[in-house]
Amino acid sequence: MNDPNGDIETRPQILTRDDGATIAYHKTPGRPPGVVFLGGFASDMTGTKATALEAFCRARGQAYLRFDYRGHGASSGAFQDGTIGGWSADALSVLDALVEGPQVLVGSSLGGWIMLLVARARPERIAGLIGVAAAPDFTRELVERGFTTEQRDALERDGVVYLPSGYGDEPYPITRRLIEEGREHLVLQSPIEITCPVRLLHGMKDTDVPCKRALRISEMLVSTDVEVILVKDGDHRLSEPRDLERLCRTVAEVSERASDRSA
């Protein structure tokens, strides 16, 4: 929630799920279509893209919501217990309980996978999708297939392996459950039955998720209103000022297309 002076409030609101888990979120009221930000793996809703979009939507008078998956940021749970299905369920809970009407989903990295799963589950609620370095199926195609023999042995023996992070001192815990459960939610094995407008922003210098992944997503989508925007000097984060400006322009464009379609 935002204060009357327009500053971003630091204390999140809390959605309590039926199972007792709590999802922390910030919600900005405004006109439709709303925008929901879906964060990345081990990221949270205080990141640069999430807060920049909040300021942009607030200035436009457009509804906006950012939140933390379980095990992330201010939400309950341990990160190591998380799975693709569990994080998708968090996103669906937010969509069902906290926002109304059509929504533009903006998914960053892991969030790009989550947004596709959510759009398949609630197609009537989705006005458009915007992926930022979207990483569907990454647990199998980017993590599992990249394991060394030693890492595979450690995962089998210990149930978890720790991979170095390029964004902090702490390594990422990758659990056997995350890998195995992720196989149940793969989306790039067959046509993705999504027909709304989709925009895929991807940096050509992304060393975490190759930019060819955006092209593959576009090929698998049923929608014909799909654009891939490759940023020659962009990295995985796409959080430089010019990247944020591009993202905001894209949100405005997709939102306006959604409004035109519903008119």
C-alpha distance (Angstrom), angle and dihedral (degrees) to the residues before:
residue distance angle dihedral
M1 . . .
N2 3.80 . .
D3 3.79 127.1 .
P4 3.82 121.9 -119.6
N5 3.80 91.5 -100.9
G6 3.79 92.5 61.0
D7 3.80 97.9 -109.5
I8 3.78 119.0 136.1
E9 3.79 109.0 -104.5
T10 3.79 113.0 -128.8
R11 3.81 97.9 -151.3
P12 3.82 111.0 80.2
Q13 3.76 126.9 -144.5
I14 3.80 118.3 -118.8
L15 3.79 131.7 -128.4
T16 3.80 111.9 -162.9
R17 3.79 113.9 -152.9
D18 3.80 123.6 -145.6
D19 3.81 89.7 -103.7
G20 3.81 91.3 57.0
A21 3.80 96.2 -104.9
T22 3.79 115.2 135.6
I23 3.79 126.5 -139.4
A24 3.79 117.3 -159.7
Y25 3.79 117.3 -146.5
H26 3.79 147.2 162.1
K27 3.79 117.6 -140.4
T28 3.80 127.8 -166.1
P29 3.81 116.1 -166.4
G30 3.78 120.0 -135.9
R31 3.76 147.7 115.6
P32 3.80 125.2 -43.2
P33 2.87 145.9 -59.9
G34 3.77 91.8 56.6
V35 3.79 122.3 -148.4
V36 3.81 122.3 -134.5
F37 3.80 120.2 -168.5
L38 3.81 118.1 -146.9
G39 3.78 111.6 -163.0
G40 3.77 132.8 -143.7
F41 3.79 135.2 -99.5
A42 3.83 110.2 -61.4
S43 3.81 89.6 -5.5
D44 3.80 127.4 115.9
M45 3.78 142.0 -149.9
T46 3.82 94.4 -91.8
G47 3.80 91.8 72.0
T48 3.79 125.2 121.0
K49 3.81 97.5 -102.8
A50 3.81 94.3 45.3
T51 3.79 94.5 51.2
A52 3.82 94.9 39.5
L53 3.80 89.8 55.1
E54 3.79 90.5 48.6
A55 3.81 91.3 55.2
F56 3.81 90.7 45.6
C57 3.81 94.5 50.2
R58 3.79 92.6 44.0
A59 3.81 90.0 54.0
R60 3.83 89.4 50.5
G61 3.78 93.2 46.8
Q62 3.80 89.3 -118.7
A63 3.80 124.5 144.7
Y64 3.81 114.6 -107.4
L65 3.78 138.3 177.9
R66 3.80 133.4 -174.9
F67 3.80 124.7 179.7
D68 3.79 145.2 167.5
Y69 3.79 123.0 -111.5
R70 3.80 115.5 -130.8
G71 3.79 110.0 -75.5
H72 3.79 90.7 26.3
G73 3.79 130.4 98.1
A74 3.81 114.5 -39.7
S75 3.82 97.2 -10.8
S76 3.78 122.7 103.1
G77 3.78 126.5 -98.7
A78 3.79 137.5 50.8
F79 3.78 120.4 -72.6
Q80 3.80 91.3 -135.2
D81 3.82 90.4 60.9
G82 3.80 92.8 56.8
T83 3.80 126.9 114.1
I84 3.80 136.1 -178.5
G85 3.79 90.7 -109.1
G86 3.80 92.4 49.0
W87 3.79 93.7 49.3
S88 3.80 90.6 46.5
A89 3.80 88.7 52.5
D90 3.81 88.8 53.1
A91 3.80 90.5 53.4
L92 3.80 91.6 48.3
S93 3.82 90.5 49.7
V94 3.80 89.5 53.5
L95 3.79 92.1 47.5
D96 3.80 93.0 48.1
A97 3.80 99.3 41.4
L98 3.80 108.2 29.8
V99 3.80 110.2 34.3
E100 3.78 135.7 45.8
G101 3.77 133.6 -152.6
P102 3.80 128.3 5.5
Q103 3.79 118.5 -11.2
V104 3.79 136.3 -162.0
L105 3.79 108.2 -142.4
V106 3.80 118.0 -149.8
G107 3.80 110.8 -164.8
S108 3.79 123.2 -170.6
S109 3.84 117.5 -159.5
L110 3.84 103.4 -53.2
G111 3.81 85.5 17.7
G112 3.80 88.4 62.9
W113 3.80 88.6 62.6
I114 3.79 92.2 44.7
M115 3.82 92.4 50.6
L116 3.81 91.4 55.3
L117 3.80 91.5 50.5
V118 3.81 91.6 47.5
A119 3.81 92.5 47.2
R120 3.81 90.9 52.2
A121 3.82 90.6 49.5
R122 3.83 96.7 45.1
P123 3.82 106.9 23.6
E124 3.81 92.5 156.1
R125 3.82 90.6 60.8
I126 3.80 98.2 50.1
A127 3.82 120.9 93.2
G128 3.79 95.6 172.7
L129 3.79 146.1 -25.2
I130 3.78 130.1 -129.1
G131 3.78 118.7 -172.4
V132 3.80 121.9 -163.1
A133 3.80 109.0 -164.0
A134 3.80 85.4 -26.0
A135 3.80 112.5 -155.5
P136 3.81 110.9 -168.0
D137 3.81 115.2 172.2
F138 3.82 91.0 10.7
T139 3.81 94.4 141.8
R140 3.79 90.0 66.0
E141 3.78 105.7 26.3
L142 3.80 101.4 36.3
V143 3.80 104.7 23.7
E144 3.80 110.4 26.6
R145 3.78 94.6 39.9
G146 3.79 90.2 49.1
F147 3.79 96.2 54.9
T148 3.78 118.4 121.1
T149 3.80 118.4 -134.0
E150 3.80 88.9 -102.4
Q151 3.79 92.0 52.4
R152 3.79 92.4 48.8
D153 3.79 89.7 51.1
A154 3.81 91.6 48.7
L155 3.81 91.8 49.4
E156 3.79 91.6 50.4
R157 3.79 93.1 44.9
D158 3.81 101.5 40.2
G159 3.80 103.6 21.3
V160 3.80 90.4 -124.9
V161 3.78 138.4 61.7
Y162 3.79 126.6 -168.0
L163 3.79 119.1 -133.0
P164 3.81 123.8 -167.1
S165 3.78 117.6 -104.0
G166 3.77 123.3 -139.9
Y167 3.82 90.3 -156.1
G168 3.80 103.9 55.8
D169 3.78 147.0 -0.2
E170 3.79 96.2 -93.6
P171 3.83 118.1 82.5
Y172 3.79 122.1 -128.7
P173 3.83 115.3 -103.5
I174 3.80 108.1 -136.0
T175 3.79 111.0 -168.0
R176 3.77 128.9 -158.3
R177 3.81 87.6 -124.4
L178 3.82 91.0 56.3
I179 3.80 90.9 52.5
E180 3.80 96.4 43.3
E181 3.82 95.9 42.7
G182 3.80 90.6 46.0
R183 3.81 89.5 64.3
E184 3.82 88.0 66.3
H185 3.81 91.6 61.3
L186 3.80 103.9 44.7
V187 3.81 112.3 141.9
L188 3.81 105.9 179.9
Q189 3.80 97.2 69.0
S190 3.82 94.9 83.6
P191 3.82 138.7 8.6
I192 3.81 112.2 -55.0
E193 3.80 107.3 -127.8
I194 3.78 96.9 -140.0
T195 3.82 119.9 125.1
C196 3.83 104.6 176.8
P197 3.84 124.7 103.2
V198 3.81 111.6 -74.3
R199 3.80 129.5 -167.8
L200 3.79 121.3 -172.1
L201 3.82 118.0 -163.4
H202 3.79 115.4 -169.0
G203 3.79 135.7 167.7
M204 3.79 116.7 -128.7
K205 3.82 89.2 -145.4
D206 3.80 92.5 54.8
T207 3.81 105.5 133.9
D208 3.82 94.2 -179.9
V209 3.81 101.3 52.1
P210 3.82 114.0 19.9
C211 3.81 113.2 -127.3
K212 3.81 90.6 -124.9
R213 3.81 85.2 75.3
A214 3.83 88.9 72.6
L215 3.80 89.9 55.8
R216 3.78 91.2 49.9
I217 3.79 91.9 50.8
S218 3.81 90.3 50.5
E219 3.80 91.0 51.1
M220 3.82 92.6 51.5
L221 3.81 96.5 47.3
V222 3.80 116.4 98.5
S223 3.81 90.3 -150.0
T224 3.81 115.2 99.5
D225 3.81 92.2 -158.7
V226 3.80 94.7 80.8
E227 3.79 127.7 130.7
V228 3.80 128.1 -176.2
I229 3.80 114.8 -154.5
L230 3.80 113.2 -165.4
V231 3.79 117.2 -163.6
K232 3.79 110.0 -152.0
D233 3.80 97.0 -153.2
G234 3.81 96.3 29.2
D235 3.81 123.9 121.9
H236 3.80 129.2 -159.6
R237 3.78 95.5 -79.0
L238 3.81 98.8 50.2
S239 3.80 88.0 -163.8
E240 3.79 102.4 132.1
P241 3.84 115.0 118.7
R242 3.82 92.3 -101.6
D243 3.82 89.5 49.0
L244 3.79 91.3 52.2
E245 3.80 90.9 48.5
R246 3.80 89.8 51.9
L247 3.80 91.2 48.7
C248 3.80 92.2 50.2
R249 3.81 91.6 48.6
T250 3.78 89.0 51.2
V251 3.80 92.4 50.4
A252 3.81 89.5 51.2
E253 3.81 92.4 48.3
V254 3.80 94.9 48.5
S255 3.80 91.3 44.1
E256 3.79 91.4 52.3
R257 3.80 91.4 48.4
A258 3.78 89.1 51.8
S259 3.80 91.1 50.3
D260 3.80 91.3 49.9
R261 3.80 91.6 50.5
S262 3.81 92.6 51.2
A263 3.82 94.6 45.6
